[in-house]
Amino acid sequence: MIIALTASGDGLDARMDSRFGRARRFLLYNLDDGTVRTVDNDEGQRAAQGAGIQAAETIARLGVGGLVTGHCGPNAFRVLRAAGIPVFSTTAATVSEAIDAYRAGTLTRIDAPDVDGHWT
């Protein structure tokens, strides 16, 4: 299974980005074989509004089995829920730490948005 993580850089040592819609990048991590792929979130970075929806649609198109991020707003959460993608919240500093917490089952699955729309 592949999970998406919001990251500010490339690779497992990258800092986590606590934002979802305006995250710099999405790091796709394959839990089965440990491979990593990075997808830039250019649309979310440039969007005047609707960044969360655009980011959620991107994540859904990538076919991931879960999202690990700091926070998720209401519009993005609605799109992710409709796509059947569970969202997990983390305060981990790095992508590697967040993956370790995911594997350990210590991340909090959020069942509702945890920030208001237009949160930055």
Secondary structure, DSSP 4 states (H G I P E B T S, - for coil): -EEEEEESSSSTTSBB-S-STT-SEEEEEETTT--EEEEE-HHHHH-SS-HHHHHHHHHHHTT-SEEEES---HHHHHHHHHTT--EEE---SBHHHHHHHHHHT-SEEESS-SS-TT--
